[in-house]
Amino acid sequence: MVATVLVAVFGGVLLLGQAVVARHRAAAAADLAALAAAATWAHGPEAACAAAIRVAVAQAARVTGCVVTGEVVEVTARAPTGPFAPGLRSRAGPPLPREPR
């Protein structure tokens, strides 16, 4: 009985670890894809989103959303890891202007 409980606890810990890894991979893929798209926004939204897709695929992820608004790009990426496929969103572009003090 104790062995069954231990196996269940360790299985839960392994699943939790896999979920955390999936989230980190999706976040990294979304960040890198958004940066790549923001670097190519001047070539048009299609080229910017194509750059985001290329970078996401290199990270073993896929882009599920890409919106270019001026110089700002917002990318949503999914990076499936085991039974988990979290989707995370990242935004890249020029810095916001500072507010006067």
Backbone bond lengths (Angstrom), bond angles and torsions (degrees), N, CA, C in turn:
res aa  C-N    CA-C-N  psi(-1)  N-CA   C-N-CA  omega(-1)  CA-C   N-CA-C  phi
1 M - - - 1.450 - - 1.530 110.83 -
2 V 1.320 116.59 -43.52 1.460 120.46 179.18 1.530 109.66 -62.68
3 A 1.325 116.83 -38.98 1.467 120.62 179.23 1.525 110.68 -62.65
4 T 1.320 117.61 -38.74 1.463 121.44 179.24 1.529 110.61 -64.73
5 V 1.309 116.14 -42.95 1.466 120.30 178.73 1.529 110.13 -63.87
6 L 1.321 117.56 -43.48 1.463 121.21 179.29 1.522 111.55 -62.58
7 V 1.322 116.81 -42.48 1.465 120.79 178.34 1.532 109.93 -62.40
8 A 1.322 116.84 -42.05 1.467 120.36 179.05 1.530 110.99 -64.61
9 V 1.326 117.51 -42.31 1.463 121.10 179.48 1.525 110.38 -64.95
10 F 1.340 117.44 -47.04 1.463 120.14 179.76 1.519 111.41 -64.77
11 G 1.332 116.86 -36.19 1.465 119.63 176.08 1.516 111.63 -62.90
12 G 1.319 116.60 -41.43 1.467 120.60 176.86 1.516 112.41 -63.92
13 V 1.327 116.31 -40.90 1.465 120.82 178.71 1.531 109.96 -64.54
14 L 1.320 117.49 -41.14 1.462 120.62 178.28 1.526 111.17 -64.25
15 L 1.326 117.54 -41.63 1.469 120.21 177.32 1.520 111.47 -63.73
16 L 1.317 116.66 -41.22 1.461 120.13 177.69 1.528 111.04 -62.12
17 G 1.315 116.26 -43.10 1.463 120.42 177.63 1.517 111.90 -62.15
18 Q 1.334 116.92 -40.13 1.455 120.61 178.54 1.523 111.21 -66.54
19 A 1.318 117.47 -35.91 1.467 120.87 177.16 1.524 111.01 -65.82
20 V 1.321 117.25 -40.07 1.461 121.34 179.07 1.527 110.15 -65.85
21 V 1.325 117.42 -43.25 1.460 121.14 178.34 1.521 110.26 -62.08
22 A 1.324 117.93 -42.14 1.466 121.62 179.28 1.518 110.57 -61.87
23 R 1.310 117.22 -41.39 1.460 120.35 179.90 1.521 111.31 -65.61
24 H 1.327 117.26 -42.35 1.460 120.73 179.89 1.526 111.48 -66.23
25 R 1.327 117.06 -39.34 1.465 119.79 177.79 1.520 111.19 -64.85
26 A 1.322 116.80 -42.48 1.465 120.06 178.99 1.523 110.78 -65.25
27 A 1.326 117.72 -39.88 1.463 120.90 179.10 1.524 110.81 -64.80
28 A 1.319 116.94 -43.83 1.465 120.22 179.35 1.524 110.92 -64.16
29 A 1.330 116.81 -42.40 1.464 120.29 179.47 1.526 110.80 -64.41
30 A 1.322 117.75 -42.07 1.466 121.14 179.41 1.533 110.74 -65.73
31 D 1.321 117.32 -41.67 1.472 120.75 179.33 1.526 111.34 -62.91
32 L 1.328 116.36 -48.64 1.460 119.79 -178.23 1.521 111.49 -66.78
33 A 1.330 117.01 -39.14 1.464 120.33 179.30 1.530 110.64 -65.88
34 A 1.314 117.38 -39.92 1.466 120.52 178.57 1.520 110.97 -65.62
35 L 1.314 117.54 -40.19 1.462 120.49 177.66 1.526 111.30 -64.49
36 A 1.329 116.91 -41.24 1.465 120.25 178.52 1.522 110.79 -64.18
37 A 1.323 116.33 -41.29 1.468 120.01 179.31 1.519 110.81 -67.36
38 A 1.316 117.24 -40.44 1.467 120.57 179.99 1.523 111.36 -66.00
39 A 1.313 116.84 -29.90 1.462 120.42 178.95 1.528 111.88 -72.73
40 T 1.338 117.29 -19.46 1.472 120.55 -177.07 1.519 112.59 -119.20
41 W 1.330 118.60 18.93 1.471 120.93 -176.74 1.518 111.79 -61.57
42 A 1.321 118.82 -29.74 1.464 122.06 -176.10 1.524 112.18 -66.81
43 H 1.324 117.80 -18.98 1.464 121.69 179.01 1.518 111.95 -86.45
44 G 1.313 117.63 1.89 1.458 122.33 178.14 1.517 111.56 107.93
45 P 1.337 115.97 160.42 1.467 120.37 -178.16 1.524 113.38 -62.18
46 E 1.334 117.50 -36.64 1.466 119.76 -178.94 1.524 110.74 -63.90
47 A 1.334 116.47 -44.75 1.463 120.35 179.85 1.527 110.82 -67.15
48 A 1.319 116.67 -38.93 1.466 120.24 179.43 1.527 110.69 -63.68
49 C 1.323 116.81 -45.88 1.470 119.96 -179.88 1.528 111.30 -69.64
50 A 1.342 117.57 -32.35 1.462 120.08 175.77 1.523 110.48 -64.46
51 A 1.330 117.13 -38.87 1.461 120.62 176.36 1.523 110.62 -64.66
52 A 1.329 116.56 -40.32 1.472 120.12 177.94 1.523 110.68 -62.68
53 I 1.310 116.89 -41.30 1.470 120.58 -179.61 1.525 110.26 -65.06
54 R 1.339 117.53 -43.73 1.467 120.36 179.46 1.531 111.25 -59.39
55 V 1.318 116.24 -43.76 1.466 119.90 -178.75 1.530 110.49 -68.11
56 A 1.327 117.27 -41.16 1.468 120.44 179.88 1.525 110.92 -63.77
57 V 1.319 117.15 -42.10 1.472 120.45 178.95 1.525 110.12 -62.58
58 A 1.323 117.48 -38.26 1.468 120.65 177.29 1.525 111.31 -64.24
59 Q 1.324 117.28 -22.97 1.465 122.27 178.71 1.529 111.85 -96.72
60 A 1.328 117.68 12.58 1.470 123.86 -178.14 1.526 111.30 60.29
61 A 1.325 115.48 40.69 1.465 121.76 178.87 1.520 107.99 -132.13
62 R 1.321 115.46 174.74 1.462 119.33 175.46 1.520 108.84 -135.10
63 V 1.321 114.88 146.19 1.452 121.26 179.01 1.523 108.11 -85.47
64 T 1.325 116.24 126.58 1.462 120.60 178.29 1.519 111.71 -106.85
65 G 1.323 116.60 -8.80 1.457 120.54 177.51 1.512 110.59 -161.26
66 C 1.337 115.35 139.45 1.465 120.33 178.96 1.520 107.39 -148.50
67 V 1.329 116.13 116.15 1.462 121.85 -179.42 1.523 108.28 -125.32
68 V 1.338 115.46 124.99 1.462 121.37 178.28 1.521 107.60 -110.02
69 T 1.333 116.15 119.56 1.459 122.38 177.98 1.517 107.53 -123.61
70 G 1.317 115.82 97.19 1.460 119.29 -175.45 1.508 109.54 65.39
71 E 1.329 116.15 -123.03 1.463 121.44 179.64 1.527 112.83 -91.97
72 V 1.306 117.24 -3.74 1.466 121.84 -176.52 1.525 109.36 -99.18
73 V 1.328 115.37 132.98 1.459 121.62 -179.88 1.521 108.72 -122.02
74 E 1.328 115.70 134.89 1.466 121.11 176.19 1.524 107.66 -120.82
75 V 1.334 115.72 121.72 1.458 122.11 -176.09 1.520 109.14 -121.25
76 T 1.340 115.55 136.35 1.459 121.62 171.90 1.520 107.51 -112.59
77 A 1.339 116.35 129.60 1.465 120.77 -177.84 1.523 110.25 -130.10
78 R 1.326 114.77 148.85 1.469 122.16 174.69 1.524 108.19 -120.30
79 A 1.325 115.91 135.83 1.463 121.55 177.59 1.523 108.18 -128.12
80 P 1.335 116.65 91.64 1.468 118.58 -177.67 1.527 112.32 -64.79
81 T 1.311 115.42 131.17 1.462 123.07 176.78 1.522 107.05 -136.96
82 G 1.303 116.51 109.47 1.456 120.08 -177.35 1.516 109.88 62.52
83 P 1.328 117.68 -134.71 1.462 119.66 -179.00 1.534 113.70 -81.05
84 F 1.321 117.23 -0.88 1.460 121.07 -175.36 1.528 110.79 -105.90
85 A 1.334 116.15 142.63 1.467 121.84 176.19 1.526 108.64 -144.65
86 P 1.333 116.91 69.67 1.470 118.87 -178.68 1.527 111.15 -70.08
87 G 1.313 115.25 146.77 1.457 120.76 175.23 1.515 108.77 -110.06
88 L 1.314 116.72 125.94 1.459 120.47 -179.92 1.516 109.86 -123.62
89 R 1.322 115.14 148.86 1.451 122.05 -176.72 1.525 109.25 -111.19
90 S 1.329 114.82 141.79 1.457 120.35 178.20 1.517 108.58 -138.87
91 R 1.316 115.36 146.63 1.461 121.74 -179.27 1.521 108.52 -122.84
92 A 1.344 115.76 139.49 1.459 120.85 177.60 1.518 109.29 -140.38
93 G 1.298 115.18 148.46 1.457 121.70 179.41 1.508 109.18 167.97
94 P 1.312 116.36 -170.09 1.465 118.78 179.80 1.520 110.47 -68.22
95 P 1.319 116.90 158.11 1.466 119.21 179.48 1.528 110.97 -66.40
96 L 1.298 115.12 151.06 1.459 120.51 176.59 1.520 109.34 -71.14
97 P 1.334 118.83 147.01 1.465 119.76 178.34 1.535 110.19 -66.47
98 R 1.309 115.40 147.04 1.467 120.28 179.08 1.507 109.67 -74.02
99 E 1.321 113.58 142.37 1.458 118.46 176.32 1.528 108.85 -80.87
100 P 1.329 117.49 141.98 1.467 118.72 178.79 1.526 110.58 -66.45
101 R 1.308 115.37 148.72 1.472 120.32 -177.62 1.485 110.40 -93.37
